[in-house]
Amino acid sequence: MHGWQIGDSKIIRVVETEDTSMPAEALVPDATAENVLPIKWLQPHFISPEGELISSVFALLVESCGKRIVIDTCLGNDKERIVPQWNMRQGDFLNQIATAGFDRESVDYVVCTHLHPDHVGWNTMRVNGEWQPTFPNARYLFTQADWDWLDNAAVSALGDYAGDSVRPLFAAGLADLYAPDHQLTDEVRLVSMPGHSPGHIGVSIRSQGESAFVTGDMIHHPCQLAHPEWRSPFDFDGNTAQKTREQFLKDYVGSGTLVIGSHFATPAAGYVVTDNHSYKLDIENS
């Protein structure tokens, strides 16, 4: 567990999984060992010596303007999923956030960058056989576009994550739908980053002249800084996702903004800098 101070805002990263279990063909098919091993800056943090992608699933706990915010809620426990390492997990996420000082009752907002199962899992927890909101005093924020899509989507092979991790929040009266861009606090803004899902967002945090940006799955793996054209099969609209990623990198290169990749392995964050004719993640001062 580690974090960052952005002006007056505090960010804590709580990791649920971090390993090489997600193969390149599932995450970024072009990111084969042959293609990523020549990108030397990816080692040792983001690829293994054999060229396997290292990826992470984590939540971010943010304190801003007196509010407590959870960004993305990982996989969750007791959820039936087709991915073996996601299925019926029994992790200690709640103990970790309590250790970080974020008792679940103290959270004001839960923000999901998009509605995929590895970003909504701890929205709920099983209590006496029923799915109950994990953060009972929080407002859960979803984009209208993502919910319109998920509400009408067939149950996927990944499992009924709408049924176990999203619909119970509407039933409890805790879900709020919005259209980005949306100012959550004076320091935290929810920014449209379309393509990966219909209403996908990133999160901008600016305070006292310092800034950070949480990418969501606009960038799945740091190798996509070197090759923004490499796409993920999970993208709802691959063309739009690529354009969003390319524009983001152009806008943020050399900006001094700390970029936190929502699936980046530890240290998970760095600064976008130029690297020959492309980009890389500078982690030296992150």
TIVOZA-847031 format. One record per atom (N, C-alpha, C): y, z, x. Coordinates in steps of 0.001 Angstrom, whole numbers, plus 500000, padded with zeros to 6 digits. Layout:
N
YZX/...
END
This chain:
286
498811500000500853/500000500000500000/501243500000500892/502087498994500721/503335498986501457/504399498336500584/505624498307501086/506683497773500248/507927497437501028/508998497180500277/510247496725500858/511406497357500107/512525497514500794/513766497966500187/514732496784500166/515150496393498983/516106495296498813/517377495897498236/518333496212499119/519531496913498666/519147498219498027/519520498398496759/519176499622496038/517827499527495334/517206498364495358/515928498172494675/514762498440495624/513744499090495089/512547499395495867/511367498623495286/510549498012496162/509381497245495753/508156497809496470/507111498108495713/505851498605496277/504741497643495875/503906497266496829/502795496350496580/501496497141496462/500778496944495362/499499497620495121/498415496551495031/497496496547495997/496494495497496124/495234495854495353/494775494914494547/493505495098493850/492363494425494620/492560493198495115/491562492531495946/492272491764497052/491585491629498189/492085490777499273/490897490354500120/490569489053500090/489372488582500779/489352487062500810/488215486503501244/488046485045501314/487114484548500213/486974485318499145/485979484980498121/486396483783497263/487685483462497220/488135482315496433/488134481078497326/487187480160497156/487093479003498046/488250478043497852/488499477240498898/489616476301498852/489501475346497682/488280474900497374/488139473925496301/488581474485494953/488571475809494813/489035476437493577/490524476737493624/491033477090494786/492426477545494891/493372476385495215/493136475737496349/493934474583496789/492953473605497438/492420472648496706/491321471815497218/491606471093498531/492869470736498782/493184470055500044/493154470989501247/493109472290500988/493185473277502070/491802473545502674/491150472482503105/489860472617503764/490063473208505153/488983473691505742/489069474246507091/489643473217508060/489204471984507921/489684470915508796/491195470734508688/491727470935507481/493157470716507264/494021471921507597/493486473136507434/494336474314507658/494256474875509074/493159474667509771/493050475232511120/494131474723512075/494593473473511956/495692473051512834/497033473725512533/497163474377511384/498415475075511048/498329476463511663/498720476566512906/498427477761513698/499050479037513153/500210478922512508/500873480138512045/500149480811510884/499175480127510277/498404480742509197/497461481823509701/497130481800510996/496248482827511550/497070483930512183/496608485175512104/495341485651511536/495442486162510096/496635486109509511/496839486798508234/496337486020507029/496462484682507063/496285483901505844/495038483026505818/494421482789506968/493125482118507023/492251482828508040/490954482728507837/489995483324508758/489835482425509978/489183482913511048/488943482052512212/488161480792511877/487411480831510779/486636479662510351/487422478732509439/488652479121509104/489475478286508239/489323478576506764/488728479713506421/488648480103505009/489992480681504569/490368480397503329/491617480931502800/491465482411502479/492402483213502940/492457484629502561/493499484747501452/493110485311500335/494047485466499223/493944486871498656/494925487227497865/495057488594497379/495428488584495904/495020489622495203/495493489882493846/496177491237493879/497443491278493514/498175492542493594/499265492612492537/499732493830492312/500873494085491440/502044494544492288/503235494340491776/504441494846492413/505095495866491497/505403497005492061/506088498071491333/507541498077491800/508462497902490880/509874497753491226/510689498858490565/511545499481491353/512537500414490811/513905499769490941/514585499586489808/515869498909489802/516748499480488702/517944499906489079/518952500359488107/518384501418487162/517580502307487700/517009503387486899/515824502985486057/515355501743486174/514206501264485408/513008501061486332/511822501251485744/510568501020486466/509877499801485869/509563498852486751/509041497554486333/507735497282487078/506733496814486358/505506496317486973/505500494802486829/505374494104487960/505281492642487940/503830492245488176/503233491631487180/501835491181487176/500876492364487271/499833492322486459/498957493492486337/497519493204486752/497339492222487621/496058492009488306/494920491687487338/493729492192487658/492498491818486960/492070492811485892/492296494091486153/491894495121485208/490434495506485330/490103496621484711/488719497113484657/488061496717483332/486744496636483393/485911496487482186/486098495150481473/486673494154482156/486916492856481526/485757491902481842/485248491241480813/484169490271481009/484761488949481493/484392488554482724/484907487340483331/483767486581483994/483893485262484041/482843484455484631/482861484533486160/484019484804486753/484112484955488204/483455486279488594/482391486249489406/481621487484489666/482470488648490155/483376488399491095/484159489500491658/485258489993490708/485461489269489605/486420489706488586/485736490411487424/484435490281487315/483711490703486124/483449492209486105/483838492849485004/483532494268484752/483875495152485945/485056494929486469/485503495700487635/485652497180487292/485511497998488326/485743499435488206/486605499880489389/487836499397489421/488737499688490524/489603500899490267/490378501287491289/491195502505491219/492684502193491115/493016501106490442/494407500681490315/495301501790489771/494869502474488730/495716503510488121/495961504661489085/494957505011489880/495161506054490884/496161505598491945/496085504306492299/497013503795493311/498453503829492828/498688503406491597/500075503409491141/500577504838490921/499683505736490542/500086507139490407/500466507707491763/499689507355492805/500009507798494159/501361507263494600/501703506069494130/502997505478494466/504135506068493648/503819507002492739/504840507631491917/505126506912490624/504261505941490256/504436505173489024/503379505584488008/503468506791487496/502579507154486397/502743506126485290/501634505756484669/501698504638483723/502621504926482543/502787506191482196/503683506530481077/505163506356481443/505453506234482739/506850506171483180/507381504748483306/506542503742483081/506945502352483264/507773501883482065/508906501224482365/509802500727481321/509495499298480910/509134498443481882/508874497038481606/507638496580482365/506872495704481732/505798494968482392/506133493493482275/506209492819483420/506555491397483464/505355490625483991/504861489665483240/503791488777483697/504425487440484061/504277487025485313/504859485742485721/504262484599484923/503036484777484457/502383483794483583/501128484428483005/500562483780482007/499446484375481272/498112483789481731/497699484192482928/496366483908483454/495655485235483710/494331485245483735/493601486522483722/493852487422484918/494215486862486070/494464487683487254/495906488176487320/496656487982486246/498034488470486182/498286489343484957/497271489523484117/497456490290482874/496425491403482678/495495491564483618/494321492402483364/494603493857483059/495536494454483790/495846495860483542/496931496039482477/497230494980481736/498069495178480547/497413496171479600/496081496145479589/495328497024478693/494229497742479450/493718498780478828/492584499532479349/491674499896478174/490387500015478461/489440500326477391/489448501834477117/489707502205475887/489717503605475458/488850503712474208/487763504446474319/486836504608473187/486423503257472596/486154502313473490/485663501012473072/486717500050472566/487991500431472628/489061499557472158/490065499319473282/490727498157473225/491749497832474219/493086498422473796/493592499318474638/494853499991474394/495858499638475498/497168499626475191/498162499349476236/498053500360477375/497990499848478596/497922500733479769/499225501477479962/500335500808479674/501667501384479870/502285501595478486/502017502723477866/502310502891476429/503784502946476082/504652503204477078/506078503308476799/506866502101477300/506150501075477746/506798499894478310/506944498795477275/507925497933477506/508013496656476809/507342495616477711/506439494846477129/505730493798477862/506441492473477614/506844491789478680/507635490574478551/506804489344478910/506729488398477959/506046487125478148/507001486010477746/506921484876478422/507753483761477979/507203483199476672/508123482748475840/507731482144474567/506810480954474800/507121480139475824/506319478936476080/504900479285476489/504722480318477321/503366480701477723/502571481245476541/503223482058475711/502493482621474589/502152481555473558/503062480631473300/502765479543472369/501539478761472835/501449478557474150/500295477847474712/499018478676474590/499063479937475057/497853480753475081/497377481095473676/498308481338472772/497943481716471410/497146480616470717/497372479383471134/496689478257470506/495571477669471365/495372478242472552/494358477707473460/492979478231473086/491984477403473300/490607477854473114/490263478883474178/489330479767473879/488868480739474872/488255479972476034/488748480222477237/488300479464478397/487048480078478999/486501479358479977/485326479873480681/485643481152481447/486925481406481714/487308482616482441/487202483868481576/487012483703480267/486882484851479385/488004484913478368/487857485771477394/488857485912476334/489948486874476785/490715486448477776/491737487350478308/492925487478477367/493131486501476483/494147486688475448/493736487830474525/492447487853474163/491965488868473236/491918490263473810/491596490376475102/491459491737475649/492697492222476404/493615491309476768/494726491726477625/496116491362477118/496208490563476041/497528490168475543/497694490479474057/496767490043473229/496915490271471786/497052491762471425/496344492679472100/496512494086471730/497943494590471887/498737493948472734/500120494378472932/500994493967471753/500709492790471195/501409492391469973/501018493315468821/499731493659468756/499269494549467696/499931495919467796/500216496360469025/500851497661469238/502371497606469116/502919496408468925/504369496265468796/505125496403470101/504460496134471229/505082496337472537/505442495035473242/505125493890472660/505349492608473326/506688492006472913/507420491498473911/508684490802473673/508586489396474268/508992488407473489/509010487022473951/510440486628474298/510590485852475370/511926485460475808/511867484065476412/513007483472476580/513137482180477251/513906482413478542/513307482087479685/514052482267480944/515190481250481009/516253481534481770/516392482675482648/516795483917481838/516294485079482296/516504486305481542/516849487420482507/517991488067482286/518427489154483145/517812490454482646/516929491041483463/516228492255483037/517028493507483374/517548493576484600/518518494600484990/519630493874485746/520623494619486193/521696493982486963/521166493351488247/519979493780488688/519421493302489958/518222492373489796/517582492375488652/516319491654488457/516491490575487401/516180489342487804/516299488200486894/514977487447486846/514566487035485649/513337486281485442/513719484807485352/513207484011486291/513703482658486527/512621481630486206/512967480614485452/512023479554485118/511549478832486371/510234478757486545/509585478034487645/508411477268487048/508656476219486287/507614475602485461/506590474802486249/505455474583485614/504421473715486155/503059474358486200/502980475538486810/501679476191486891/501183476583485508/502090477039484672/501822477269483249/503050476777482500/502975476614481189/504124476060480459/505400476875480611/505267478201480689/506449479046480783/506490479883482041/505890479409483109/505786480171484347/507163480569484878/507244481803485396/508501482300485964/508286482823487379/509388482934488107/509476483744489302/510432484893489016/510493485835489932/511363486997489734/512317487110490911/513608487046490622/514648487182491629/515175488608491624/515241489204492804/515758490566492956/516908490512493958/518088490878493523/519284490842494374/520049492157494243/520337492753495391/521040494032495372/521761494249496693/523016494608496620/523795494965497806/523729493899498899/523789492640498491/523810491553499451/522452491162500001/521381491807499544/520028491467499980/519265490861498798/518213490082499129/517509489412498047/516036489218498370/515239489182497307/513815488865497386/513469487980496207/512376487221496351/511927486366495255/510420486432495186/509902486742493988/508471486810493735/508046485470493152/507092484791493807/506812483394493475/505930483196492260/505166484225491832/504098483927490898/503177482907491538/502572482025490729/501653481029491278/502325479674491483/503648479669491570/504354478463491976/503902478048493379/503589479052494206/502931478829495490/501708479734495511/500510479147495591/499292479950495587/498980480543496953/499207479760497990/498788480150499340/499837479659500335/500061480395501428/501085479981502387/500888478575502961/499672478054502942/499466476689503437/500290475679502659/500695476033501429/501498475108500628/502954475052501071/503362475930502000/504663475743502636/504591474589503621/503497474515504350/503317473410505286/503062472104504559/502398472199503399/502072471011502608/502395471277501140/503656471155500746/504010471408499342/503328470466498368/502842469349498873/502172468379498006/500754468794497640/500199469791498328/498863470267497994/498939471054496682/498105470689495733/498170471273494396/496957472150494103/497107472950493076/496007473786492604/495427473206491320/494106473228491172/493510472763489918/493853473644488730/494392474828488984/494794475713487890/496167475354487319/496885474423487958/498207474059487460/498103473367486102/498926473805485174/498991473193483850/499534471770483946/500546471586484782/501177470281484991/501410470136486483/500499469449487157/500542469368488610/501797468701489139/502276467660488475/503481466975488928/504684467906488888/504846468610487757/505973469531487635/505844470694488598/504639471224488781/504431472332489702/504820471936491121/504449470728491533/504804470272492881/506314470116493031/506966469528492036/508419469364492101/509126470715492156/508629471678491365/509222473018491380/509077473651492754/507896473538493343/507625474110494672/508510473459495736/508601472142495714/509407471439496703/510881471819496585/511387471914495354/512789472281495168/513042473714495613/512097474596495299/512241475994495715/512349476091497235/511486475407497950/511501475474499411/512806474922499979/513305473837499396/514593473293499826/515717474293499595/515661474969498454/516728475904498096/516698477179498932/515498477608499348/515374478927499969/515176478892501475/514968477720502061/514796477667503509/516067478166504194/515886479098505120/517008479645505865/517951480503505071/517556480893503858/518466481634502969/518527483125503270/517555483629504020/517487485069504250/516880485841503106/516362485136502099/515685485783500977/514232486065501340/513790487277501116/512397487641501350/511555487027500237/510612486180500600/509754485516499628/508413486243499584/508066486764498399/506823487501498203/505884486603497418/504832486132498073/503874485245497429/502860486034496632/502726485735495373/501938486589494481/500445486613494783/499961485679495602/498575485743496063/498476485739497587/499616485963498268/499599485945499724/498932487216500247/498056487053501218/497419488204501846/498449489000502647/498091490223502990/498968491093503779/499412490380505058/500708490347505342/501811491168504829/502468490657503547/502034489535503016/502388489058501665/503793488504501521/504651488708502511/506038488285502356/506605487816503684/507624486996503586/508311486510504776/509487485641504363/510010484912505334/511189484085505110/510832482617505330/511282481748504434/511015480329504564/511911479751505658/511282479166506671/512013478535507767/511432477144507990/512172476309508695/511692474965508983/510613475014510057/509715474045509985/508635473915510966/508336472427511119/508904471827512185/508839470382512361/509414469699511118/508608468939510389/509115468235509221/508776468955507918/508364470212508009/508015470952506805/508527472384506927/507748473338506377/508184474718506337/507053475640506792/507437476866507128/506451477900507383/507018479246506928/506143480240506879/506547481580506469/506725482434507721/507959482866507955/508261483729509095/508056485174508660/507019485799509211/506698487175508805/507138488207509837/507748487758510901/508056488667512012/508976489797511600/509921489514510732/510912490528510351/510787490963508902/509579490753508327/509414491078506908/508878492486506707/
END
